[in-house]
Amino acid sequence: MYVSQIMSTEVDSATAEMKLNHAANLMREKRRRFLPVVDTGNRLVGLFSHKELARASPSDITTLTVGEVNYLTSSITVGQIMQKQPLTCSPSTLVEEAGLLMRQHKTGCLPVLHDGHVVGVVTEDDILDFLLDITGCNLSDTARIAVHLPDETGTLATLLSRINEFGGYIATVVSPVSRDETGKRIAIIRYRSDNPENLDDHLQALGYDLITEELPETTQ
């Protein structure tokens, strides 16, 4: 899956000349934590975030008067405090690559560029929503099992076949690469079945080690 499929395309942006108080109001009204900073051609020149805003805003213990604070925030521009060389990605960047980039550099947002123009924004919330989607945790009509499997070729495929043969429909499959303390991998599978309890019993009878079992809400 690519960034283009999960990014926000309705992008609120700022300009380098925009005053700090204007940018702060925009972020508050639009509920944004990040504003790409663009020029008149919609080309990226920086990134303004709540972190820059917090660093530039006077603290609660300031000795400045209200008038002085207002003057300060109305005179500082976004261009003075923005990130001038933010990390970016393209619409064709894989979602996991974007997530890794954000994790490695501890940033919560990547402007998405096509030919230098801002076409979207992908945030840590978008990455989390993607993770929730591929794990199927929003599906209430599926059974969820976690199964110990030897880290050998064909073991996962065989398990999925056994589920299908017993009338189960595979909804999602997640299997982390890392092994647990037993030296085996864990496959987390969500499936639909008319009788998930019987299917789980069938898998155990075949010798599968079901670590956890959660039945659909309708059958509990």
Phi, psi and omega in degrees: 000145186249160181304325181302337183273346182235350185288159173274126181262345175271090189259123170269130184232168176237169172245161181296334182274351182295138179287153183301316182294326177295314179297320180296317178296320179297316180295321180291315182293321183268357181057050179251143173258348182221140174230114171298141179257122187234161174267189183294342178263013181063028174267140184290131175237353180175184178221132178244129183228174179298336178292315177296321179297317181294321180292328183273338183279141177298147180281172180294341183259014180296151178266001179288148175283167178301320179296321180292322178296315180297321179294320181298311184288340179270354181253334178284138178255158178302321182297337181285333188235358182291162170285121188274339178226069183288155173292145179222172172214176179250165177301334182269006176290135177296145182301318181293328177291321177295318178297319179296318179298317179293321180293314183296324184258005176052050176239150184258005185205142173231115169297140181256122186245142170230116185055037177083351181266144179283119179245354180178179177220135174243131183241172178298331176293322177296320178295318179295317178299322178297316179298317179297325181290314184287340176273348177071021185291349177269003180269118183266351184256017181244151169273149179234125177233147172245126189235134172286132178225140172299144180278070184227152181301131173092348184292320179291317179300320179295317179299314180297323177296320179298321179294316179296319181298333181266012175094009180274149176248120183286124178264307179215153177224128175228129179220098179303147182291323184292146177269157176269191186294344179274352183087004180251162174269161178245129174254127179251117189235133170249133181216159175254141180202149176292333180218079184296330179297316179294323180295318178296320177298322179296317180296319179294323177295332178280355177103006180283139180267099179275112182286313177223158181214124176233124182270160178301154181301327183288342182252359182272000000 
